[in-house]
Amino acid sequence: MRSLDRRLWPAFLLGGVAATLVALLLPRPADEWALSGVEAGAGLAVLAGIRRYRPEGALFWRLLAGGLFFFALTHLAGPRGPGPLVDQLALASAFLLVTVAMVVRVRACSLPVNRRANLLDGAMVVLGVMAGAWPMVIGPVLAERWHHPTPAAVFGFYTILTLLRLAAAAVLLLAGNPRNRAHQLIVASTFLLFAADAAYAASDRPPTAWHIAAWMAGHLMIGAAALHPSMATAERGADPETLSRTRLALFAALTAFYPLMTGLSALPRMAGGPPPDRPPPGDDGLHMFVLPMLLGVGVSVLLVLRMGMLGNLAQRRARALDAALREQEALRAELEHRATHDPLTGLGNRAALTEALTAAVAHPRGDRGWLLLVDLDGFKEVNDTLGHPVGDELLVALGAEFRRIAAGGLVARLGGDEFAVIVPEGAAAVADELLSAAAREHRLGGHPVRVSASIGVLALDDVDDCAEALRDADVALYAAKAAGRGCHRAHAPQADRTVTGVNATERDRGRNRSATGVG
């Protein structure tokens, strides 16, 4: 924010406050002329803000400027003024322009999907304020003018516009950005002007100095808002479908406003007389009691509907959150599965094997189980002659058979045509079944396919870690291949060691470490 922008709007506001204080000391009608000057100055400030900041929603500010100029024309009425008819036309135009401006601003700050919620909030404000103001302001004035249609219609026109403007300000407070200084000033101005208008209507007297001071301050706030840099954007605030603190405070105020104002209006009658400066209501009970009660009921009904909307939304969002959490959990499980499983066969991969081996080696010796490394013989020829799709089908088929054979252990595909199996016991029998499954003929892609397998067998009790297990099992696997393929060999850490069920006559004497056949 530039230095001049930071100083411009507070300087205008302070200057206007000084003018307001001076106006309080002026005799009539000079004070109203001062009010007219302040309103015209505020209108010029709005035009200056439009020219300086070039806002997105310029229509809102132009309508406000027009309303301020019409307000200024209104307060020039008098012996030297434009006359009562022009005065009334100017006042009606001012109210209409400012009200339309507020509605335009609310639409600019509201998403289309949220306008129903904003409309319901505005309706609650209109009915709530009308119900609360009826006993002390609206009802007595209408009762007094009920038999004079024109004054009653004029009062009703201004009342409706004032309530609409107040409702728009409340929705702007909820739908707009609460930290936007221009919005803050506009909303504060609307509430202040409403209070001044209500007090003036309730008094049924010419405006006092304090009425004029309130009107001046309210219009000065509009000019100051237009000179603040935040006037350039119609920022959106909280989601109208959430129960923010501001919305909760508004609902509470609307709930308490009607009974509070009804109680205050009853105090003069409880003291022994009608309200001052107003005729007794006579038989106008419909105006004074029934209609306010119906308005209060309407506010309660709308409040229940609004809370129901928020409750339904909370349930929908809770269900959506639950679905999102379940989807996230499923995605996490899928990612974990992909990280530890072979995408072709669905078997475990090298990571799963490493994890299982680490866990097995951590057990006490005698309870670690066996590791079998399986390498298919003749698989490359299948790929070269029949194609990789047939080779993939063979891997899938053999993977399923291996998993069935080693149902109590882990089967993993390490890549290519190499598999690993961890079983708790019976390594020799499992190795024989694996060899039989690998040698069995499979019909794939319309072709008979036959391969064999070589298997290295390792007792996990003989190793200290995962890397050593894989290395020694690999040594046994190559011993099986060197023995003519289609067989299995068990790794022995010492040349003279015998393993239960191992055929010592099939020892591979050509290596530093011997490998003996498992019987």
C-alpha positions in Angstrom: 0.0 0.0 0.0 1.4 3.4 -1.0 2.1 6.0 1.6 -0.6 8.3 0.3 -3.2 5.5 0.2 -2.5 4.8 3.8 -3.1 8.4 4.8 -5.9 9.3 2.5 -8.9 7.6 4.0 -8.2 8.3 7.7 -7.5 12.0 6.8 -10.9 12.2 5.1 -12.6 10.5 8.1 -10.9 12.8 10.6 -11.7 15.9 8.6 -15.3 14.8 8.4 -15.5 14.2 12.2 -14.2 17.7 12.7 -16.9 19.1 10.4 -19.5 17.0 12.3 -18.4 18.5 15.6 -18.6 22.0 14.2 -22.1 21.2 12.8 -23.4 20.3 16.2 -22.8 23.9 17.2 -24.6 25.5 14.2 -28.2 26.8 14.5 -30.9 25.4 12.2 -30.9 25.3 9.2 -27.1 25.7 9.0 -26.6 22.3 10.5 -28.6 20.6 7.8 -26.7 22.6 5.2 -23.5 21.3 6.8 -24.9 17.7 6.6 -25.6 18.3 2.9 -22.1 19.5 2.4 -20.7 16.4 4.1 -22.9 14.1 2.0 -21.8 15.8 -1.2 -18.1 15.6 -0.1 -18.6 11.9 0.6 -20.0 11.5 -2.9 -17.0 13.2 -4.4 -14.7 11.0 -2.3 -16.4 7.9 -3.8 -15.9 9.2 -7.3 -12.2 10.0 -6.4 -11.8 6.4 -5.1 -13.3 5.0 -8.3 -10.9 7.1 -10.4 -7.9 6.2 -8.2 -8.3 2.5 -7.6 -10.5 1.4 -10.6 -12.5 -1.2 -8.6 -13.8 -4.5 -10.1 -17.4 -3.7 -9.0 -17.5 0.0 -10.0 -21.3 -0.1 -10.3 -21.7 -0.5 -6.5 -19.6 2.6 -5.9 -21.3 4.7 -8.6 -24.7 3.9 -7.1 -23.4 4.9 -3.7 -22.1 8.2 -5.1 -25.5 8.9 -6.7 -27.3 8.1 -3.5 -25.0 10.5 -1.5 -25.6 13.3 -4.0 -29.4 12.8 -3.7 -29.1 12.8 0.1 -27.2 16.1 -0.2 -30.0 17.5 -2.4 -32.6 16.3 0.2 -31.1 18.3 3.1 -31.1 21.6 1.1 -34.8 21.7 1.5 -36.1 24.9 3.2 -36.8 28.5 2.2 -33.9 28.5 -0.2 -34.1 24.8 -1.1 -35.6 23.1 -4.1 -39.0 22.5 -2.6 -40.9 19.7 -0.8 -41.6 17.7 -4.0 -38.0 17.7 -5.1 -37.0 16.9 -1.6 -39.2 13.8 -1.4 -38.1 12.6 -4.9 -34.5 13.1 -4.0 -34.9 11.2 -0.7 -36.7 8.3 -2.4 -34.0 8.2 -5.1 -31.2 8.3 -2.4 -32.8 5.4 -0.5 -33.4 3.4 -3.6 -29.9 3.9 -5.1 -28.1 3.0 -1.8 -30.3 -0.1 -1.3 -29.7 -1.3 -4.9 -25.9 -0.6 -4.4 -25.9 -2.9 -1.3 -27.7 -5.7 -3.2 -25.2 -5.4 -6.1 -22.3 -5.7 -3.6 -23.8 -8.7 -2.0 -24.2 -10.4 -5.3 -20.6 -9.6 -6.2 -19.4 -11.2 -2.9 -21.5 -14.3 -3.2 -20.9 -17.4 -5.3 -24.0 -18.5 -7.3 -24.2 -21.8 -5.3 -24.4 -19.8 -2.0 -27.0 -17.3 -2.9 -29.9 -19.4 -1.5 -28.1 -19.5 1.9 -27.4 -15.7 1.7 -31.0 -15.1 0.7 -32.3 -17.0 3.8 -29.8 -15.1 6.0 -31.1 -11.8 4.6 -34.8 -12.8 5.1 -34.1 -13.7 8.7 -32.5 -10.2 9.2 -35.5 -8.5 7.6 -38.1 -10.3 9.6 -36.1 -10.2 12.9 -35.4 -6.5 12.7 -39.0 -5.8 11.6 -40.3 -7.8 14.5 -38.1 -6.1 17.0 -38.6 -2.6 15.6 -42.4 -3.0 15.3 -43.4 -2.3 18.9 -41.4 0.9 19.3 -41.1 2.3 15.8 -43.0 0.7 12.9 -46.2 -0.2 14.7 -46.8 3.2 16.4 -46.0 5.1 13.2 -48.3 2.9 11.1 -51.1 3.2 13.8 -50.8 6.9 13.7 -50.9 7.1 9.9 -53.2 4.1 9.2 -56.1 6.3 8.1 -53.8 8.5 5.9 -52.8 6.2 3.0 -50.2 8.4 1.4 -48.1 9.0 4.6 -48.5 5.4 5.5 -47.4 4.2 2.0 -44.3 6.6 2.1 -43.3 5.3 5.5 -43.7 1.7 4.4 -41.6 2.4 1.3 -38.7 3.8 3.3 -39.1 1.1 5.9 -38.8 -1.7 3.3 -35.8 -0.1 1.7 -34.1 0.4 5.0 -34.7 -3.2 6.1 -33.4 -4.5 2.7 -30.3 -2.3 3.1 -29.7 -3.6 6.6 -30.2 -7.2 5.5 -27.8 -6.7 2.6 -25.2 -5.3 5.1 -25.6 -8.3 7.3 -25.2 -10.7 4.4 -22.1 -8.6 3.3 -20.7 -9.1 6.8 -21.2 -12.8 6.5 -20.4 -13.4 2.8 -17.7 -10.8 2.3 -14.2 -10.8 3.7 -14.5 -9.6 7.3 -10.9 -8.2 7.2 -11.7 -6.0 4.2 -11.6 -2.4 5.6 -13.9 -1.1 3.0 -16.5 -3.7 3.8 -16.1 -2.9 7.5 -16.8 0.7 7.0 -19.7 0.1 4.7 -21.4 -2.3 7.2 -20.7 0.0 10.1 -22.2 2.9 8.1 -25.3 0.9 7.3 -25.9 0.0 10.9 -25.3 3.5 12.1 -27.6 5.1 9.6 -30.3 2.5 10.4 -30.1 3.4 14.1 -30.3 7.1 13.3 -33.3 6.6 10.9 -35.1 4.4 13.5 -34.5 7.0 16.3 -35.7 9.8 14.0 -38.8 7.8 13.0 -39.6 7.0 16.6 -39.3 10.5 17.8 -41.8 12.1 15.4 -39.9 15.4 15.7 -37.6 17.4 13.5 -34.1 16.0 13.4 -31.9 16.9 16.4 -28.2 17.7 16.3 -27.5 14.1 17.3 -29.5 12.7 14.4 -27.6 15.0 12.0 -24.3 14.0 13.6 -25.1 10.3 13.1 -26.1 10.8 9.5 -22.9 12.8 8.9 -20.8 10.0 10.5 -22.5 7.3 8.5 -22.0 9.0 5.2 -18.4 9.9 6.0 -17.7 6.2 6.5 -18.9 5.5 3.0 -16.5 8.1 1.6 -13.7 6.7 3.7 -14.4 3.2 2.5 -14.2 4.4 -1.1 -10.8 6.0 -0.4 -9.3 2.8 1.1 -7.4 0.6 -1.3 -9.4 -2.5 -0.4 -12.4 -1.0 -2.2 -11.0 -2.3 -5.4 -11.9 -5.9 -4.8 -15.2 -7.6 -3.8 -13.5 -10.2 -1.7 -15.4 -13.3 -0.5 -15.1 -14.4 3.0 -16.3 -17.4 5.0 -18.4 -20.1 3.3 -22.1 -19.3 4.1 -22.6 -22.9 4.7 -20.4 -22.9 7.8 -21.4 -21.7 11.3 -18.8 -19.0 11.8 -18.6 -16.9 15.0 -20.1 -13.9 13.1 -23.1 -16.0 11.8 -23.6 -17.5 15.2 -23.6 -14.0 16.8 -26.1 -12.8 14.2 -28.5 -15.7 14.8 -28.3 -15.1 18.6 -29.0 -11.4 18.2 -32.0 -12.0 15.9 -33.3 -14.5 18.5 -33.1 -12.0 21.3 -34.0 -8.8 19.5 -37.8 -9.3 19.3 -38.4 -10.2 22.9 -36.0 -7.5 24.1 -37.7 -4.8 22.1 -41.1 -6.0 23.1 -40.2 -5.8 26.7 -38.8 -2.3 26.3 -41.9 -1.1 24.5 -44.0 -2.4 27.4 -42.2 -0.5 30.1 -44.1 2.8 29.6 -47.4 1.0 29.8 -46.3 -0.8 32.9 -45.5 2.5 34.4 -49.0 3.7 33.9 -49.3 5.4 30.5 -48.9 5.1 26.8 -45.5 5.6 25.1 -44.6 9.3 25.0 -45.5 11.4 22.0 -47.6 8.5 20.5 -51.4 8.0 20.8 -52.6 4.9 22.6 -53.0 2.0 20.3 -56.7 1.7 21.0 -58.1 -1.3 19.2 -55.1 -1.7 16.9 -54.0 -4.9 18.7 -53.4 -6.5 15.3 -50.8 -3.8 14.5 -49.1 -3.8 17.9 -49.1 -7.4 19.0 -50.3 -10.0 16.4 -48.1 -8.9 13.5 -44.9 -8.6 15.6 -45.7 -12.1 17.0 -46.1 -13.5 13.5 -42.9 -11.9 12.5 -41.1 -13.4 15.5 -42.5 -16.8 14.6 -41.3 -16.3 11.0 -37.8 -15.6 12.3 -37.9 -18.7 14.4 -39.0 -20.8 11.4 -36.3 -19.4 9.2 -33.7 -19.9 11.9 -34.7 -23.6 12.2 -34.6 -24.0 8.4 -31.2 -22.3 8.3 -29.8 -24.5 11.1 -31.3 -27.5 9.3 -29.4 -26.5 6.2 -26.2 -26.2 8.2 -26.9 -29.6 9.9 -27.5 -31.3 6.6 -24.4 -29.8 5.2 -22.4 -31.0 8.2 -23.7 -34.5 7.6 -22.9 -34.4 3.9 -19.4 -33.1 4.6 -18.9 -35.8 7.3 -20.0 -38.5 4.9 -17.7 -37.0 2.2 -14.8 -36.9 4.7 -15.5 -40.5 5.7 -15.5 -41.5 2.0 -12.3 -39.5 1.4 -10.7 -41.2 4.4 -11.7 -44.6 3.2 -10.5 -43.8 -0.3 -7.2 -42.5 1.2 -6.8 -45.7 3.2 -7.5 -47.8 0.2 -5.0 -45.8 -1.8 -2.4 -46.2 0.9 -3.1 -50.0 1.0 -2.8 -50.1 -2.7 0.5 -48.2 -2.7 1.8 -50.5 0.0 0.8 -53.5 -2.0 2.5 -52.1 -5.1 5.6 -51.4 -3.1 5.9 -55.0 -1.9 4.3 -57.0 -4.7 5.2 -58.0 -8.3 2.7 -56.3 -10.7 2.7 -59.2 -13.1 2.1 -62.2 -10.9 0.8 -60.6 -7.7 3.5 -62.4 -5.7 5.7 -60.6 -3.3 8.7 -58.7 -4.7 12.3 -58.3 -3.6 11.3 -55.7 -0.9 8.7 -58.2 0.6 11.4 -60.9 0.5 13.9 -58.7 2.2 11.4 -57.8 4.9 10.4 -61.5 5.5 14.1 -62.6 5.6 15.0 -59.9 8.1 12.1 -61.0 10.3 13.0 -64.7 10.0 16.8 -64.1 10.8 15.7 -62.2 13.9 14.1 -65.4 15.3 16.2 -67.7 17.5 18.1 -70.4 15.6 16.1 -73.5 15.1 13.0 -71.6 14.3 14.0 -69.6 11.2 12.8 -71.8 8.4 14.2 -72.3 4.9 14.9 -70.1 1.9 14.6 -71.6 -1.7 15.8 -69.7 -4.7 14.1 -70.9 -7.9 15.4 -70.2 -11.4 13.5 -71.4 -14.5 15.5 -73.3 -17.1 14.6 -72.8 -20.7 12.4 -69.7 -20.1 14.5 -67.5 -22.5 13.7 -69.9 -25.4 10.0 -69.6 -24.6 10.2 -65.8 -24.9 12.3 -66.0 -28.0 10.1 -68.5 -29.9 6.6 -67.8 -28.6 6.9 -64.1 -27.5 6.8 -62.3 -24.3 3.0 -62.4 -23.8 3.2 -66.2 -23.6 6.2 -66.0 -21.3 4.2 -63.6 -19.0 1.3 -66.1 -19.0 3.8 -68.9 -18.0 5.2 -66.7 -15.1 1.6 -66.0 -13.9 0.6 -69.7 -14.1 3.8 -70.9 -12.3 3.5 -68.1 -9.7 0.0 -69.3 -8.8 1.2 -72.9 -8.5 4.2 -72.0 -6.4 1.9 -70.0 -4.1 -0.4 -73.0 -3.7 2.5 -75.3 -3.0 4.1 -73.0 -0.3 0.8 -71.9 1.2 2.2 -71.7 4.6 5.1 -69.5 3.6 6.1 -66.6 1.3 6.5 -66.7 -2.5 8.2 -63.8 -4.2 9.3 -63.0 -7.8 12.7 -61.4 -7.8 12.6 -60.4 -11.4 12.8 -62.2 -14.8 12.3 -65.9 -14.3 13.7 -66.0 -10.7 11.5 -66.8 -7.7 12.1 -67.1 -3.9 10.2 -69.1 -1.4 10.4 -69.0 2.4 8.9 -72.0 4.2 9.0 -72.9 7.9 9.7 -76.6 7.4 9.8 -79.4 4.9 12.1 -77.7 2.4 13.0 -80.9 0.6 9.4 -81.8 -0.1 8.5 -78.3 -1.1 11.5 -78.2 -3.5 10.4 -81.4 -5.1 6.8 -80.1 -5.6 8.2 -76.9 -7.1 10.3 -78.9 -9.6 7.3 -81.0 -10.6 5.2 -77.9 -11.1 7.8 -76.2 -13.2 8.4 -79.3 -15.4 4.7 -79.8 -16.0 3.5 -79.0 -19.5 1.3 -75.8 -19.8 -0.8 -74.9 -22.9 -0.5 -71.2 -23.4 -1.5 -69.2 -26.4 -2.4 -72.4 -28.2 1.1 -73.8 -27.8 2.4 -76.5 -25.4 5.0 -75.0 -23.1 7.4 -76.9 -20.9 10.3 -75.6 -18.8 12.3 -76.9 -15.8 13.7 -75.3 -12.7 16.9 -75.2 -10.7 16.5 -74.6 -6.9 19.0 -73.5 -4.3 18.0 -74.4 -0.7 19.4 -72.7 2.4 18.7 -73.3 6.1 18.2 -69.8 7.6 19.7 -71.1 10.9 23.1 -71.0 9.1 23.2 -67.3 8.4 23.4 -64.1 10.3 21.6 -61.6 8.1 19.5 -61.2 5.0 22.4 -60.4 2.6 24.3 -63.5 3.7 21.1 -65.6 3.2 20.7 -64.4 -0.4 24.3 -64.9 -1.2 24.5 -68.5 0.1 21.1 -69.5 -1.5 22.5 -68.1 -4.8 25.6 -70.3 -4.4 23.3 -73.3 -3.9 21.2 -72.3 -6.9 24.3 -72.3 -9.2 25.3 -75.6 -7.8 22.0 -77.0 -8.9 22.5 -75.6 -12.4 26.0 -77.0 -12.5 24.6 -80.4 -11.5 22.5 -80.5 -14.7 19.5 -78.4 -13.9 16.1 -79.6 -13.1 17.2 -80.4 -9.5 17.7 -78.7 -6.1 20.8 -78.4 -4.0 21.2 -77.3 -0.4 24.0 -75.1 0.8 26.2 -76.4 3.6 28.5 -74.0 5.4 31.2 -76.7 6.0 32.4 -79.3 3.6 31.9 -82.2 6.0 28.4 -81.0 7.1 25.5 -83.2 6.3 21.9 -82.0 6.2 19.0 -84.2 7.1 17.7 -85.9 3.9 20.7 -84.7 1.8 22.3 -87.1 -0.7 26.0 -86.8 0.0 27.0 -88.5 -3.2 25.6 -85.5 -5.2 28.0 -83.1 -3.6 29.5 -80.4 -5.8 33.3 -80.8 -5.1 34.3 -78.1 -7.6 33.4 -75.2 -5.3 34.9 -73.8 -2.1 31.6 -74.4 -0.4 29.9 -77.8 -1.1 26.3 -78.1 -2.0 24.5 -81.4 -1.4 21.2 -82.7 -2.8 18.2 -82.7 -0.6 16.6 -86.2 -0.4 
